[in-house]
Amino acid sequence: MKNWYKEDLAYIHDVGHSDYALKSASGILDILAQNNISEGFVVELGCGSGRSALELTKARYQVLGVDISEAMIAIARTRVPDAQFRVESLFKVDIPSCHAVIAIGECLNYLFDKDETDPILTQLFDRIYNALIPGGVLIFDVAEPGQATIGTTTQSFKEGKDWIVLVEKEEDQQLTLTRRIITFRKVGEQYRRDDEIHHQRLYQAPEIAEQLRQSGFHVEVMQSYGEYKLPKAHAAFIARKPVGSHRTVGKTLENDEWSNQDEDSLV
């Protein structure tokens, strides 16, 4: 779990790439309100450095954040002391009973797990469906094909007062996006270099919508979270568990049981 979003990239992502989480927060809160979820327990998968979790706790939701990056979770715990966080794969975490599950920033695309495949994604949807209370919602987005022209390599960079990040991006015919990331972060008087390679499986919105329906959800596909329009070749989903549904596919955890857990068990 130490191979992705390590200390320097986690820092750079937090200070230099937080717009996605911040600009989508208002729209996500509106979606929750529109679905009569004005309070309760929210699980955020791929929570990163806690930007969205902070907005949720400000709105008085109870939050459990899950991320595979230890460095991201360390930042999140400092930023949002009122939330709970786990360092764990979002595809394997035991999801407790909740009112909503959120997974923004194309985190379901990442191939950080060696066994992450389409069946694993379908199993995740089943487990989320089971964990949600009737009337609960799953809100997330995915990156679609078209992030880069197949057969070409794009290069970009961004810099801040004490960091620089360079990204090389390629998309292949197997619908895999590869990002090669080089970071330079100032430590004392020197700049420290680090390298990461991230792979993503790109999904077509219709196939994701069909998988959600097979899990029992009512599905709405969107191109924005409220007024925040998603980047090109991205799709967002609101997947609603029908009121009165009794379909069960796995284990859940009641909120009062959750609240009594020892915090050490969440690491």
Backbone bond lengths (Angstrom), bond angles and torsions (degrees), N, CA, C in turn:
res aa  C-N    CA-C-N  psi(-1)  N-CA   C-N-CA  omega(-1)  CA-C   N-CA-C  phi
1 M - - - 1.452 - - 1.526 112.14 -
2 K 1.339 117.55 1.13 1.448 120.69 -178.03 1.520 112.38 -97.31
3 N 1.331 118.27 5.15 1.451 121.26 -172.20 1.520 113.93 -90.82
4 W 1.323 118.41 -11.38 1.460 120.90 -174.48 1.523 110.17 -131.20
5 Y 1.325 114.24 141.51 1.460 120.72 -176.00 1.528 109.60 47.92
6 K 1.346 113.08 56.97 1.456 119.77 176.24 1.532 109.56 -70.87
7 E 1.312 116.87 -176.03 1.461 121.50 -168.17 1.523 113.49 -51.55
8 D 1.329 118.29 -48.78 1.462 120.36 -174.46 1.523 112.13 -72.49
9 L 1.346 117.52 -44.01 1.452 119.24 179.19 1.529 110.69 -67.71
10 A 1.332 117.46 -36.00 1.465 120.16 176.47 1.522 110.31 -61.17
11 Y 1.321 117.05 -44.37 1.463 121.51 178.22 1.528 110.61 -61.20
12 I 1.329 116.51 -47.54 1.464 120.64 -177.86 1.526 110.76 -64.83
13 H 1.322 116.35 -42.14 1.458 119.97 178.86 1.529 110.43 -61.31
14 D 1.320 116.58 -40.12 1.462 120.78 -178.19 1.521 111.90 -67.25
15 V 1.321 118.02 -46.56 1.460 120.31 -174.86 1.527 112.82 -86.30
16 G 1.331 117.22 -23.22 1.457 118.62 -173.23 1.505 116.82 -116.77
17 H 1.353 117.70 -8.55 1.459 120.04 -175.81 1.536 110.93 -137.02
18 S 1.323 115.49 42.47 1.468 120.02 -176.66 1.522 113.83 -95.60
19 D 1.343 117.20 -2.40 1.466 120.07 -175.93 1.522 112.54 -58.48
20 Y 1.332 116.24 -40.67 1.474 120.20 -176.40 1.524 110.29 -57.00
21 A 1.326 116.13 -49.84 1.466 120.27 -178.29 1.522 111.57 -67.83
22 L 1.324 116.79 -42.97 1.461 120.09 -175.70 1.533 112.19 -69.76
23 K 1.334 116.16 -41.12 1.463 119.28 -177.01 1.526 112.72 -75.89
24 S 1.324 117.79 -24.44 1.464 120.71 179.83 1.524 112.33 -86.45
25 A 1.329 118.11 -15.79 1.466 121.65 -172.25 1.517 112.81 -59.46
26 S 1.321 116.70 -45.57 1.466 119.87 -178.30 1.525 111.16 -61.54
27 G 1.338 116.68 -44.15 1.457 120.44 179.43 1.515 112.65 -64.17
28 I 1.328 117.12 -37.37 1.462 120.73 179.20 1.528 110.39 -68.30
29 L 1.321 116.91 -41.05 1.465 119.64 176.63 1.529 110.61 -62.09
30 D 1.330 116.99 -37.68 1.470 120.41 176.78 1.523 111.22 -64.29
31 I 1.339 116.71 -40.82 1.467 120.33 178.50 1.522 110.58 -61.64
32 L 1.316 117.10 -43.25 1.462 120.33 177.57 1.523 110.95 -60.50
33 A 1.325 116.58 -44.80 1.465 120.30 179.87 1.519 111.46 -63.92
34 Q 1.327 116.76 -40.28 1.467 121.12 179.83 1.526 111.60 -64.74
35 N 1.310 116.56 -23.46 1.465 121.44 177.94 1.530 112.10 -99.93
36 N 1.333 114.86 19.77 1.472 122.10 175.87 1.524 112.75 60.95
37 I 1.335 115.27 32.59 1.461 120.51 175.60 1.526 106.77 -112.27
38 S 1.310 116.06 84.41 1.461 121.47 -177.59 1.522 112.19 -97.54
39 E 1.324 116.15 -4.98 1.453 121.64 178.07 1.524 107.65 -158.75
40 G 1.341 116.39 176.02 1.456 119.55 175.17 1.511 112.80 115.20
41 F 1.310 114.61 -163.03 1.457 123.22 -169.39 1.521 110.35 -103.70
42 V 1.345 116.32 125.72 1.457 122.94 -178.99 1.531 108.93 -121.02
43 V 1.326 116.62 131.26 1.463 122.46 174.70 1.520 107.72 -103.20
44 E 1.330 116.45 125.25 1.456 120.28 177.35 1.518 109.51 -110.06
45 L 1.316 116.34 114.20 1.458 122.87 177.86 1.526 109.18 -89.16
46 G 1.333 116.77 137.25 1.457 119.56 -175.65 1.516 110.78 65.35
47 C 1.324 116.44 48.00 1.469 121.43 -170.34 1.516 113.31 -73.70
48 G 1.337 117.60 -13.59 1.450 119.40 179.13 1.519 112.49 59.79
49 S 1.326 115.84 -136.14 1.461 121.05 -173.61 1.524 113.31 -89.78
50 G 1.328 117.33 11.83 1.461 120.52 171.13 1.513 116.23 89.39
51 R 1.339 118.29 13.82 1.466 120.23 179.73 1.531 111.38 -62.21
52 S 1.336 116.78 -47.71 1.466 119.81 179.32 1.524 110.90 -70.11
53 A 1.324 116.63 -38.92 1.466 120.54 179.68 1.517 111.15 -58.89
54 L 1.322 116.92 -36.74 1.463 120.22 179.03 1.525 110.66 -63.86
55 E 1.329 116.60 -43.30 1.467 119.36 179.68 1.520 110.89 -66.02
56 L 1.314 117.29 -36.45 1.469 120.71 178.04 1.528 111.51 -66.34
57 T 1.326 116.74 -41.80 1.469 118.71 179.59 1.525 110.81 -69.86
58 K 1.324 117.66 -33.17 1.466 120.38 174.74 1.519 110.83 -60.64
59 A 1.347 115.24 -33.68 1.464 120.50 178.32 1.529 111.77 -85.01
60 R 1.338 117.08 8.15 1.461 125.40 172.84 1.530 114.47 74.55
61 Y 1.329 116.00 25.84 1.458 119.56 169.86 1.522 108.67 -86.83
62 Q 1.337 116.07 149.90 1.453 121.35 167.94 1.525 107.31 -84.23
63 V 1.334 117.03 136.49 1.464 120.17 -171.43 1.520 111.19 -129.87
64 L 1.331 114.77 134.16 1.458 123.18 165.66 1.519 107.41 -115.30
65 G 1.336 117.71 119.65 1.449 122.04 178.00 1.517 110.76 -105.44
66 V 1.329 115.86 139.78 1.470 122.08 -178.78 1.522 108.49 -127.60
67 D 1.328 116.81 131.41 1.460 120.35 176.20 1.519 109.01 -152.81
68 I 1.318 116.41 148.74 1.461 121.32 -178.42 1.523 112.17 -79.69
69 S 1.348 117.03 -14.68 1.454 121.92 -176.21 1.528 111.33 -91.93
70 E 1.319 116.48 117.74 1.460 120.65 176.75 1.527 111.03 -62.80
71 A 1.332 116.49 -38.41 1.462 120.10 -178.73 1.524 111.31 -66.39
72 M 1.335 117.02 -40.13 1.463 120.34 177.25 1.530 111.11 -63.47
73 I 1.317 116.10 -44.74 1.460 120.11 -178.70 1.531 110.72 -64.57
74 A 1.327 117.47 -35.71 1.464 120.40 177.56 1.531 110.75 -60.35
75 I 1.331 116.83 -41.60 1.465 120.43 177.32 1.526 110.02 -67.02
76 A 1.338 116.13 -43.37 1.465 120.70 -177.43 1.524 111.38 -61.84
77 R 1.317 117.25 -41.50 1.461 119.92 -178.55 1.525 111.67 -64.14
78 T 1.325 116.02 -34.22 1.467 119.81 177.08 1.522 110.74 -72.44
79 R 1.336 116.15 -40.75 1.470 120.42 -176.99 1.519 112.03 -71.28
80 V 1.341 117.54 -38.64 1.470 120.81 -172.32 1.537 108.95 -127.19
81 P 1.322 117.59 75.95 1.468 119.08 -177.98 1.522 113.72 -66.24
82 D 1.336 117.51 -17.35 1.460 120.45 -179.55 1.526 113.04 -83.73
83 A 1.330 117.70 -8.17 1.467 121.28 178.63 1.528 109.12 -100.22
84 Q 1.326 115.55 166.09 1.465 122.31 174.10 1.529 108.17 -109.07
85 F 1.338 115.94 147.20 1.457 120.11 -176.84 1.526 110.37 -137.68
86 R 1.333 115.25 148.13 1.460 122.19 175.40 1.520 109.50 -127.98
87 V 1.324 116.14 138.29 1.465 121.49 168.82 1.519 106.52 -90.07
88 E 1.318 116.13 103.36 1.460 119.82 -175.47 1.522 109.49 -165.84
89 S 1.318 116.16 157.74 1.457 120.76 174.99 1.522 109.92 -68.04
90 L 1.320 116.48 132.93 1.469 119.47 178.79 1.518 111.78 -67.25
91 F 1.347 117.41 -20.21 1.457 120.73 179.75 1.527 112.49 -82.89
92 K 1.339 116.70 -11.50 1.457 119.80 -175.49 1.522 113.62 -121.67
93 V 1.324 117.85 -12.56 1.456 121.15 -175.46 1.527 110.91 -63.88
94 D 1.318 115.64 144.23 1.460 121.76 174.87 1.524 107.84 -78.94
95 I 1.312 117.71 112.51 1.462 122.16 -174.27 1.522 109.84 -89.43
96 P 1.330 117.52 118.34 1.464 119.55 -179.31 1.522 111.90 -75.92
97 S 1.315 115.99 165.44 1.458 121.68 176.86 1.523 109.76 -57.50
98 C 1.325 116.38 133.38 1.469 119.63 -172.49 1.525 110.84 -155.38
99 H 1.334 114.70 168.22 1.458 121.73 178.06 1.530 112.18 -87.61
100 A 1.339 115.98 -29.15 1.465 119.55 -178.03 1.516 109.61 -154.49
101 V 1.337 115.25 151.66 1.456 123.44 171.67 1.520 107.03 -124.49
102 I 1.319 116.11 133.28 1.458 122.13 -178.13 1.523 108.57 -124.81
103 A 1.331 116.90 138.89 1.472 121.00 178.19 1.529 107.63 -149.08
104 I 1.339 116.32 85.10 1.458 119.60 -175.46 1.528 110.69 -102.29
105 G 1.328 114.78 166.56 1.461 119.68 177.50 1.509 113.30 81.03
106 E 1.331 116.75 33.82 1.478 124.69 176.12 1.518 113.65 53.74
107 C 1.356 116.77 29.42 1.468 118.67 -175.98 1.530 112.66 -68.52
108 L 1.338 118.59 -23.52 1.462 119.60 178.66 1.527 112.03 -73.19
109 N 1.333 117.45 -12.61 1.460 120.88 178.25 1.523 113.21 -78.39
110 Y 1.328 116.72 -23.98 1.464 119.49 -169.46 1.527 112.15 -66.91
111 L 1.328 114.46 140.08 1.460 121.86 178.05 1.525 109.66 -104.74
112 F 1.328 115.70 53.34 1.455 120.33 178.23 1.529 111.65 -77.90
113 D 1.334 116.82 -22.35 1.459 121.30 177.49 1.520 109.01 -95.54
114 K 1.324 117.46 130.15 1.460 120.43 -178.82 1.524 112.03 -61.62
115 D 1.347 116.66 -29.37 1.460 119.89 -177.60 1.518 112.14 -99.86
116 E 1.345 117.08 17.53 1.464 119.46 179.35 1.519 109.01 -74.30
117 T 1.315 117.14 114.54 1.458 123.58 -179.07 1.518 108.42 -138.72
118 D 1.330 116.88 175.50 1.463 120.34 178.01 1.526 112.09 -55.98
119 P 1.356 119.73 -44.42 1.468 118.51 177.72 1.524 112.55 -59.70
120 I 1.344 117.84 -35.02 1.457 120.36 177.97 1.525 110.06 -64.80
121 L 1.320 117.49 -39.88 1.456 120.72 177.87 1.524 110.53 -64.25
122 T 1.327 116.59 -42.64 1.459 120.31 177.06 1.526 110.74 -62.24
123 Q 1.321 116.91 -41.31 1.466 120.40 177.50 1.523 110.85 -63.32
124 L 1.341 116.98 -36.56 1.468 120.19 177.49 1.521 109.91 -62.72
125 F 1.324 117.56 -44.90 1.463 120.07 178.23 1.530 111.08 -60.77
126 D 1.318 117.15 -40.12 1.466 120.40 177.53 1.530 111.02 -61.96
127 R 1.327 116.15 -44.13 1.465 119.57 -177.99 1.522 111.48 -68.16
128 I 1.329 116.40 -37.42 1.461 119.34 176.72 1.523 110.22 -65.77
129 Y 1.330 116.64 -43.30 1.464 120.21 178.62 1.523 110.50 -56.34
130 N 1.312 115.73 -44.58 1.456 120.20 -178.40 1.526 111.84 -67.62
131 A 1.326 116.94 -36.27 1.466 120.86 -177.80 1.528 111.97 -72.56
132 L 1.320 117.55 -30.93 1.462 120.60 -177.83 1.527 110.96 -70.25
133 I 1.325 115.70 141.31 1.456 119.50 170.91 1.524 108.28 -70.31
134 P 1.342 119.21 157.14 1.466 120.07 174.03 1.530 110.45 -54.62
135 G 1.318 116.19 131.45 1.452 121.08 -174.91 1.513 113.46 90.03
136 G 1.341 117.26 -4.53 1.457 121.16 178.81 1.519 111.93 -73.81
137 V 1.338 116.67 165.40 1.461 120.86 -175.90 1.522 111.96 -132.84
138 L 1.317 114.62 147.98 1.457 123.94 169.74 1.522 106.90 -110.15
139 I 1.326 117.10 125.01 1.462 122.79 -179.08 1.526 107.80 -122.20
140 F 1.322 117.71 122.52 1.463 119.69 -178.63 1.519 110.30 -160.21
141 D 1.323 115.89 172.77 1.461 120.93 176.28 1.517 109.50 -139.38
142 V 1.321 115.76 159.91 1.459 121.76 177.70 1.522 109.71 -134.92
143 A 1.325 115.28 154.51 1.456 121.91 170.21 1.525 108.28 -86.33
144 E 1.323 115.99 136.75 1.457 122.54 -179.68 1.532 110.28 -105.84
145 P 1.334 117.63 168.07 1.464 119.64 172.82 1.525 110.38 -56.41
146 G 1.330 115.92 146.86 1.461 120.17 -177.77 1.511 112.84 112.09
147 Q 1.337 116.85 10.10 1.465 119.99 176.35 1.533 111.17 -69.14
148 A 1.318 116.03 -28.07 1.469 122.08 176.55 1.516 107.91 -153.39
149 T 1.315 116.32 155.82 1.454 120.60 177.35 1.525 109.42 -71.73
150 I 1.345 115.94 126.80 1.464 120.06 -178.63 1.528 109.94 -59.45
151 G 1.322 116.15 133.33 1.452 121.32 -179.88 1.516 114.19 92.49
152 T 1.324 116.66 -1.89 1.459 120.16 178.34 1.527 110.19 -122.29
153 T 1.299 115.61 161.47 1.466 122.32 176.98 1.523 108.09 -121.26
154 T 1.310 116.60 127.16 1.460 120.37 176.62 1.524 109.45 -105.12
155 Q 1.308 116.06 147.20 1.453 122.14 179.96 1.519 109.72 -129.46
156 S 1.322 116.35 140.96 1.460 120.73 179.36 1.518 108.92 -150.50
157 F 1.324 115.74 163.97 1.455 119.23 175.23 1.517 109.40 -147.54
158 K 1.327 115.15 158.33 1.451 122.25 176.09 1.517 106.99 -143.95
159 E 1.319 116.81 147.65 1.448 119.23 -177.94 1.520 111.53 -137.72
160 G 1.323 115.32 152.42 1.450 123.26 173.87 1.510 109.26 -126.99
161 K 1.330 116.88 -168.40 1.465 119.54 -174.25 1.530 112.81 -66.62
162 D 1.333 116.82 -27.66 1.463 119.41 -177.50 1.520 112.64 -134.92
163 W 1.333 117.09 24.97 1.461 119.75 -179.11 1.523 111.67 -158.20
164 I 1.319 114.53 157.80 1.468 122.96 172.61 1.521 106.77 -140.66
165 V 1.330 117.22 139.46 1.458 120.83 175.29 1.525 108.66 -129.80
166 L 1.328 115.85 132.94 1.464 122.66 178.68 1.524 107.66 -117.69
167 V 1.327 116.64 134.12 1.465 121.40 -175.82 1.525 109.73 -128.95
168 E 1.331 114.98 129.02 1.465 122.15 173.25 1.523 107.32 -112.59
169 K 1.336 116.88 129.95 1.466 120.58 -170.81 1.517 110.92 -128.34
170 E 1.351 115.13 133.61 1.463 121.91 177.34 1.520 110.03 -136.89
171 E 1.333 116.10 143.61 1.468 121.75 175.55 1.522 108.26 -123.90
172 D 1.345 117.12 133.36 1.462 119.31 -178.33 1.526 111.09 -110.22
173 Q 1.326 115.36 176.73 1.462 120.74 -176.55 1.523 112.46 -73.00
174 Q 1.307 118.13 -12.71 1.467 122.07 176.52 1.535 111.46 -87.88
175 L 1.338 115.36 12.07 1.469 122.15 177.71 1.528 111.88 63.09
176 T 1.318 115.59 38.29 1.455 121.20 174.12 1.523 108.85 -113.74
177 L 1.321 115.65 129.87 1.459 122.18 176.42 1.530 107.88 -103.39
178 T 1.326 116.01 130.13 1.458 121.32 177.87 1.518 109.52 -115.37
179 R 1.322 115.64 127.05 1.464 121.07 174.69 1.520 108.84 -114.86
180 R 1.316 116.75 122.66 1.461 122.43 172.70 1.519 107.37 -100.89
181 I 1.316 116.51 119.90 1.458 121.28 -169.79 1.521 109.53 -120.08
182 I 1.334 116.26 125.38 1.466 122.17 175.03 1.521 107.57 -116.06
183 T 1.321 116.71 127.33 1.457 120.83 178.57 1.519 110.63 -117.05
184 F 1.336 114.59 145.92 1.465 122.18 170.34 1.526 106.56 -128.23
185 R 1.329 115.04 121.94 1.463 120.35 -179.23 1.522 109.03 -125.64
186 K 1.317 115.93 133.63 1.455 120.36 -177.99 1.517 110.58 -74.16
187 V 1.314 116.11 124.75 1.466 123.05 176.95 1.524 106.16 -127.67
188 G 1.330 117.61 108.08 1.451 120.46 -172.31 1.514 109.86 68.85
189 E 1.316 116.70 -124.66 1.464 120.97 179.26 1.525 112.31 -99.54
190 Q 1.331 116.79 -2.67 1.467 121.44 -176.73 1.526 110.82 -112.14
191 Y 1.334 115.32 160.47 1.462 121.30 173.12 1.525 108.75 -104.05
192 R 1.316 116.03 131.56 1.458 122.90 179.91 1.525 109.35 -99.24
193 R 1.324 115.68 132.22 1.471 120.56 -179.89 1.519 110.57 -99.46
194 D 1.338 115.10 144.01 1.458 120.98 170.42 1.520 108.41 -144.42
195 D 1.336 116.32 157.38 1.469 122.73 -177.31 1.523 109.49 -131.68
196 E 1.327 115.65 140.42 1.461 121.66 173.11 1.521 109.05 -139.76
197 I 1.327 115.65 150.73 1.465 121.73 173.24 1.522 107.37 -123.94
198 H 1.330 116.31 123.65 1.459 121.98 179.55 1.523 109.23 -114.87
199 H 1.328 115.70 136.47 1.461 121.54 175.13 1.521 108.75 -116.25
200 Q 1.328 115.18 140.60 1.460 121.07 176.85 1.524 110.06 -130.57
201 R 1.313 116.04 140.39 1.458 121.16 169.09 1.523 106.93 -89.74
202 L 1.339 116.42 125.39 1.453 121.39 -179.36 1.527 109.89 -90.67
203 Y 1.318 116.46 136.40 1.464 121.50 -174.42 1.528 111.22 -119.25
204 Q 1.322 115.59 143.47 1.458 121.18 170.81 1.528 109.06 -81.64
205 A 1.326 116.77 136.05 1.464 120.26 -178.20 1.531 113.04 -55.63
206 P 1.348 119.90 -41.95 1.470 118.75 -179.59 1.522 113.80 -61.34
207 E 1.348 117.94 -35.86 1.467 119.03 -179.35 1.527 110.77 -70.47
208 I 1.325 117.38 -36.09 1.458 120.30 176.88 1.525 110.29 -66.81
209 A 1.337 116.36 -42.78 1.465 120.15 179.39 1.529 110.96 -60.31
210 E 1.337 116.50 -40.09 1.465 119.87 179.69 1.524 111.37 -67.36
211 Q 1.326 117.65 -40.57 1.464 120.18 176.88 1.529 110.91 -61.15
212 L 1.315 116.02 -40.14 1.470 120.01 178.75 1.525 110.61 -64.17
213 R 1.314 116.98 -42.36 1.478 120.11 179.36 1.524 110.77 -63.92
214 Q 1.324 116.83 -38.27 1.457 119.81 178.39 1.523 111.54 -64.97
215 S 1.327 117.01 -26.82 1.461 120.74 176.22 1.517 112.18 -80.15
216 G 1.347 117.09 -10.32 1.458 120.65 177.18 1.507 115.42 111.33
217 F 1.327 117.97 -1.39 1.456 121.67 -176.84 1.532 112.61 -78.49
218 H 1.325 115.71 151.88 1.449 123.05 161.76 1.529 106.66 -90.96
219 V 1.328 118.67 130.22 1.456 121.47 -165.22 1.521 112.10 -119.94
220 E 1.322 115.08 136.72 1.462 122.35 171.03 1.520 107.92 -126.54
221 V 1.332 117.36 129.67 1.463 122.51 178.76 1.525 108.48 -103.71
222 M 1.336 116.15 134.86 1.460 120.78 -176.09 1.533 109.82 -132.08
223 Q 1.323 114.43 166.05 1.458 121.26 174.51 1.521 111.75 -112.82
224 S 1.330 117.07 8.47 1.460 119.93 -178.06 1.518 109.98 -158.03
225 Y 1.314 115.39 161.99 1.460 122.97 166.59 1.526 106.19 -108.23
226 G 1.318 116.09 98.08 1.458 118.88 -174.58 1.514 110.40 62.75
227 E 1.330 116.69 -125.55 1.460 121.11 -178.58 1.528 112.39 -83.51
228 Y 1.322 117.68 -9.50 1.457 120.09 -178.94 1.516 109.94 -87.05
229 K 1.324 116.20 111.34 1.462 121.95 179.99 1.516 109.43 -82.94
230 L 1.326 116.61 132.50 1.456 121.56 -178.91 1.530 111.37 -67.97
231 P 1.326 117.63 155.89 1.465 119.95 174.30 1.528 110.97 -60.40
232 K 1.316 116.85 165.80 1.460 120.95 -178.95 1.527 110.29 -60.30
233 A 1.325 114.94 150.31 1.469 122.34 178.39 1.519 111.81 58.17
234 H 1.319 116.69 41.86 1.461 123.68 172.38 1.521 108.76 -132.12
235 A 1.314 116.19 150.76 1.466 120.97 176.14 1.520 108.89 -137.84
236 A 1.316 115.38 141.46 1.463 121.46 177.65 1.517 109.29 -111.06
237 F 1.329 116.17 154.40 1.463 121.67 -175.72 1.517 110.47 -133.58
238 I 1.328 114.97 139.79 1.458 121.81 163.87 1.521 105.50 -113.00
239 A 1.322 116.41 115.03 1.463 121.74 179.91 1.527 107.65 -113.08
240 R 1.322 116.44 114.93 1.460 121.89 -174.08 1.521 110.87 -103.66
241 K 1.319 115.79 133.54 1.456 120.70 172.31 1.516 107.99 -85.95
242 P 1.335 118.95 121.55 1.469 120.79 -175.02 1.529 111.86 -59.46
243 V 1.320 115.43 143.62 1.456 120.92 173.50 1.520 108.51 -65.73
244 G 1.323 116.68 135.86 1.462 120.21 -179.48 1.501 113.67 88.75
245 S 1.362 117.29 0.21 1.465 119.81 178.94 1.517 110.55 -72.54
246 H 1.334 115.76 140.45 1.459 120.53 178.91 1.526 111.28 -123.42
247 R 1.346 117.18 11.73 1.458 120.19 -179.12 1.521 109.62 -66.01
248 T 1.335 116.71 133.95 1.456 121.95 -178.27 1.522 109.54 -133.77
249 V 1.337 116.47 132.07 1.462 119.22 179.04 1.518 112.88 -126.73
250 G 1.310 118.64 -1.22 1.459 119.63 -178.44 1.504 112.07 -170.14
251 K 1.311 117.10 -165.83 1.458 124.07 -173.51 1.529 111.11 -90.00
252 T 1.336 117.48 142.22 1.448 122.32 174.32 1.513 109.00 -124.01
253 L 1.323 114.67 171.79 1.457 121.35 -179.11 1.509 108.31 -134.15
254 E 1.303 118.10 123.78 1.453 121.09 -178.43 1.518 110.64 -68.38
255 N 1.338 116.31 149.87 1.453 120.83 -176.15 1.525 112.82 -60.74
256 D 1.365 118.17 -39.05 1.459 118.27 -179.52 1.525 110.62 -68.51
257 E 1.344 116.78 -30.51 1.459 119.22 174.82 1.521 110.03 -68.93
258 W 1.355 115.32 -40.75 1.465 120.65 177.37 1.518 110.93 -57.87
259 S 1.345 116.98 -44.21 1.446 119.93 -173.65 1.517 112.05 -67.92
260 N 1.341 117.81 -17.80 1.453 120.93 -178.81 1.515 113.54 -95.55
261 Q 1.357 116.53 0.43 1.459 118.73 -178.85 1.519 110.38 -69.12
262 D 1.327 115.48 148.42 1.449 121.96 173.20 1.526 108.59 -70.70
263 E 1.323 117.09 129.03 1.465 120.39 -177.14 1.517 111.37 -58.15
264 D 1.345 118.68 -30.56 1.470 120.46 -179.46 1.515 111.21 -62.71
265 S 1.336 117.83 -24.20 1.460 120.20 -178.74 1.512 112.07 -75.83
266 L 1.347 117.71 -7.40 1.453 120.42 -175.81 1.534 112.08 -93.82
267 V 1.300 118.23 -3.59 1.466 119.90 -176.29 1.526 110.37 -86.13
